[in-house]
Amino acid sequence: MRVAVVGGGLAGIAAALECADAGAEVTLLEARPRLGGATFSIHRDGIWMDNGQHVFLRCCTAYRQFLVRIEATDRTVLQPRLSIPVVSPGGRIARLERARLPAPLHLLPSLARFSFLSPRERLGIARAVRPLARLDLDDPSLDRRTFGSWLSEHGQSQAAVDALWNLIVLPTVNLPAAEASLALAAKVFQTGLLESADAGDIGYAAVPLQHVHGDAGGEALDQAGVPVRLRTRVDRIERRDGGFSLAFDGEGLDADAVVLTVPHDDAAALLPEGALPQADELGYLGASPIVNLHVVYDRPVTELPFAAGHESPVQWVFDRTRGTGLGQGQYLAVSLSCAREYIGRKVEELRAQFVPALEQLFPEAASARVELFFVTREQRATFRQGPGTSVLRPGPRTQVEGLYLAGAWTDTGWPATMEGAVRSGIDAAREVVGRDRHELEVAA
Ligand SMILES: Cc1cc2nc3c(=O)[nH]c(=O)nc-3n(C[C@H](O)[C@H](O)[C@H](O)COP(=O)(O)OP(=O)(O)OC[C@H]3O[C@@H](n4cnc5c(N)ncnc54)[C@H](O)[C@@H]3O)c2cc1C
């Protein structure tokens, strides 16, 4: 079976490998000059900078298996035990970490000590844990309301939302609790924190993201015998003679099956007529931006590998010094999710706001010199994961036999994450090779 995989992000690489491993003859077509999709790096002034800090959790089992498959696990770090330093102006630190207790009790000791909230607010949070853990993720009504409305119904103060709930929801759902779908927020808390004690241990790339996914993925595809055509933007997918014809740059490629792994707006434009009933509505999935600030100091300003900010515009900040080529000093990457208010701001404005904000969190930064301040902006980092989006997310099958969909935006049950992308790619590939197997059985 000849399979064309369109798109070389995580979903596309995962789908192509899965199909190739099952014996299909796979070609991967990617519009950009590199693999890795929404996860990539740029090289500037001798330093590798990621387009955006990417984090995964121990519970991201498909993504972690994907790292094994592309032999890139050792290019990432995974903390042995969840520990999130939360830093407030003045440098005061409170930690959210897991104790040696079964879930969900593992979080309670650090919550009890979480000094940025009053004892009453901490108790309120502890009380919300059980009903949150019991929400039925298969209940469609969860996607008709916001997480914020559920939190206020469960007695959560604005201070608790700001200090704790948003600390997790913003980077995982890319929206604040007030706008996030309850279904997706509940998925994050249940799977990432409440079902098993080690699920929320945090991992991230130890080297530039491009080396983790794009480069290692490319090598794995090469070894699996998958030709990768970069700088190849597919313009049209047509049904032909029981298969498909893909058009690009005046050329064409015939395939028996196609796995379309491009972002939702690109997919809407490429899907043949009648392939997806809700194709015209995919635009309603919208977009939520992410901005990253890359700040290089002439000397170290913090010993923390990463931290979340409290009462600070700094949401999360990561020490990216190691593995990115910096000779001396320290390189911090500030990650700003749902960055509507920042995406259009000038670099100088962001610098004027965030350099002092970092000095407040890390007082040693006040006596350091900022050698470089660089901004990466991703306008369409994820779809806008608010209520009402679940019905818009299709599964891998389309109404055209042989044409499958994948991508973090498809119906994975997960928010738009690396885990969701890999899962979707594997699910779509299994539909392809499953069909193949079925056909072989019938033929036999
Ligand atoms: C700044 C930022 C920070 C993020 N942080 C996190 C995080 O911390 N943790 C996490 O899990 N996730 C995070 N995400 C989300 C995660 O990166 C994505 O969900 C995931 O990488 C999407 O993978 P994908 O394969 O579905 O799509 P993409 O990566 O978008 O890949 C689609 C590919 O299709 C290609 N393409 C499009 N049209 C065509 C065409 N016509 N022909 C050929 N190719 C085409 C594109 O060039 C692209 O390479 C973040 C995203 C961003 C942008």
The ligand as an SDF file (V2000), in Angstrom:
LIG
                    3D

 53 58  0  0  0  0  0  0  0  0999 V2000
    5.0500   28.1260   21.0940 C   0  0  0  0  0  0  0  0  0  0  0  0
    4.3750   26.8000   21.3570 C   0  0  0  0  0  0  0  0  0  0  0  0
    4.4690   26.2080   22.6110 C   0  0  0  0  0  0  0  0  0  0  0  0
    3.8620   24.9810   22.8500 C   0  0  0  0  0  0  0  0  0  0  0  0
    4.0380   24.3900   24.0640 N   0  0  0  0  0  0  0  0  0  0  0  0
    3.6430   23.0990   24.2170 C   0  0  0  0  0  0  0  0  0  0  0  0
    3.9700   22.3980   25.3980 C   0  0  0  0  0  0  0  0  0  0  0  0
    4.6080   22.9210   26.3140 O   0  0  0  0  0  0  0  0  0  0  0  0
    3.5910   21.0920   25.4910 N   0  0  0  0  0  0  0  0  0  0  0  0
    2.9030   20.4660   24.4870 C   0  0  0  0  0  0  0  0  0  0  0  0
    2.6190   19.2690   24.6200 O   0  0  0  0  0  0  0  0  0  0  0  0
    2.5390   21.1280   23.3610 N   0  0  0  0  0  0  0  0  0  0  0  0
    2.9030   22.4230   23.2110 C   0  0  0  0  0  0  0  0  0  0  0  0
    2.5770   23.0890   22.0630 N   0  0  0  0  0  0  0  0  0  0  0  0
    1.6780   22.4440   21.0780 C   0  0  0  0  0  0  0  0  0  0  0  0
    2.4150   21.4300   20.2120 C   0  0  0  0  0  0  0  0  0  0  0  0
    3.6040   21.9800   19.6870 O   0  0  0  0  0  0  0  0  0  0  0  0
    1.4990   21.0540   19.0550 C   0  0  0  0  0  0  0  0  0  0  0  0
    0.2350   20.6410   19.5370 O   0  0  0  0  0  0  0  0  0  0  0  0
    2.0490   19.9280   18.2000 C   0  0  0  0  0  0  0  0  0  0  0  0
    3.4150   20.0870   17.9480 O   0  0  0  0  0  0  0  0  0  0  0  0
    1.2630   19.9030   16.9030 C   0  0  0  0  0  0  0  0  0  0  0  0
    1.7430   18.8680   16.0770 O   0  0  0  0  0  0  0  0  0  0  0  0
    0.9690   18.4840   14.7450 P   0  0  0  0  0  0  0  0  0  0  0  0
    1.7980   17.4810   14.0440 O   0  0  0  0  0  0  0  0  0  0  0  0
   -0.4350   18.1670   15.0500 O   0  0  0  0  0  0  0  0  0  0  0  0
    0.8970   19.8330   13.8750 O   0  0  0  0  0  0  0  0  0  0  0  0
    2.0600   20.7690   13.3380 P   0  0  0  0  0  0  0  0  0  0  0  0
    3.2320   20.6890   14.2140 O   0  0  0  0  0  0  0  0  0  0  0  0
    1.4310   22.0970   13.1030 O   0  0  0  0  0  0  0  0  0  0  0  0
    2.4850   20.1110   11.9530 O   0  0  0  0  0  0  0  0  0  0  0  0
    1.7630   20.3050   10.7770 C   0  0  0  0  0  0  0  0  0  0  0  0
    2.7450   20.3700    9.6210 C   0  0  0  0  0  0  0  0  0  0  0  0
    2.0180   20.4300    8.3980 O   0  0  0  0  0  0  0  0  0  0  0  0
    2.7420   21.2540    7.5170 C   0  0  0  0  0  0  0  0  0  0  0  0
    1.8170   21.6760    6.4540 N   0  0  0  0  0  0  0  0  0  0  0  0
    0.7820   22.5560    6.5270 C   0  0  0  0  0  0  0  0  0  0  0  0
    0.1600   22.6470    5.3510 N   0  0  0  0  0  0  0  0  0  0  0  0
    0.8030   21.8180    4.5010 C   0  0  0  0  0  0  0  0  0  0  0  0
    0.6090   21.4650    3.1330 C   0  0  0  0  0  0  0  0  0  0  0  0
   -0.3880   21.9830    2.4090 N   0  0  0  0  0  0  0  0  0  0  0  0
    1.4570   20.5730    2.5750 N   0  0  0  0  0  0  0  0  0  0  0  0
    2.4760   20.0190    3.2880 C   0  0  0  0  0  0  0  0  0  0  0  0
    2.6940   20.3100    4.5950 N   0  0  0  0  0  0  0  0  0  0  0  0
    1.8660   21.1930    5.1900 C   0  0  0  0  0  0  0  0  0  0  0  0
    3.2320   22.3740    8.3830 C   0  0  0  0  0  0  0  0  0  0  0  0
    4.3230   23.0570    7.7870 O   0  0  0  0  0  0  0  0  0  0  0  0
    3.6340   21.6150    9.6530 C   0  0  0  0  0  0  0  0  0  0  0  0
    4.9690   21.2230    9.6460 O   0  0  0  0  0  0  0  0  0  0  0  0
    3.1280   24.3480   21.8210 C   0  0  0  0  0  0  0  0  0  0  0  0
    3.0000   24.9540   20.5550 C   0  0  0  0  0  0  0  0  0  0  0  0
    3.6300   26.1550   20.3250 C   0  0  0  0  0  0  0  0  0  0  0  0
    3.5290   26.7650   18.9580 C   0  0  0  0  0  0  0  0  0  0  0  0
  1  2  1  0
  2  3  1  0
  2 52  2  0
  3  4  2  0
  4  5  1  0
  4 50  1  0
  5  6  2  0
  6  7  1  0
  6 13  1  0
  7  8  2  0
  7  9  1  0
  9 10  1  0
 10 11  2  0
 10 12  1  0
 12 13  2  0
 13 14  1  0
 14 15  1  0
 14 50  1  0
 15 16  1  0
 16 17  1  0
 16 18  1  0
 18 19  1  0
 18 20  1  0
 20 21  1  0
 20 22  1  0
 22 23  1  0
 23 24  1  0
 24 25  2  0
 24 26  1  0
 24 27  1  0
 27 28  1  0
 28 29  2  0
 28 30  1  0
 28 31  1  0
 31 32  1  0
 32 33  1  0
 33 34  1  0
 33 48  1  0
 34 35  1  0
 35 36  1  0
 35 46  1  0
 36 37  1  0
 36 45  1  0
 37 38  2  0
 38 39  1  0
 39 40  1  0
 39 45  2  0
 40 41  1  0
 40 42  2  0
 42 43  1  0
 43 44  2  0
 44 45  1  0
 46 47  1  0
 46 48  1  0
 48 49  1  0
 50 51  2  0
 51 52  1  0
 52 53  1  0
M  END
$$$$
